[in-house]
Amino acid sequence: MFPTLKNLKIMLQKIVNGIAIASGVISLTVVGTVGYVFIRKDAIIENVKSKVMESVMGSVGDALPDVMGDVLPDVTGPAAPLPEGVGLGVPSF
């Protein structure tokens, strides 16, 4: 009815072995993932940068034509005159 001490030791040893194998698999997975990211970090960064630039430039490009209303003047007016004695004119002696 009750397990003997020998059977209990064998059962506990199997549990400990299973935990050790699972721990080893998890450790190898973490080391492999970190190694992969370390080796490919430059490519990953460039990929993320290009996706960010595409999304930003796409939204900016879509918004800019609406700001001007698709109308630009052909010619602008003359420069506004400066009042006398103001500005960076040539000094008179």
Buried (B, 14 or more C-beta within 10 A) or exposed (E): EEEEEEEEEEEEEEEEEEEEEEEEEEEEEEEEEEEEEEEEEEEEEEEEEEEEEEEEEEEEEEEEEEEEEEEEEEEEEEEEEEEEEEEEEEEEE
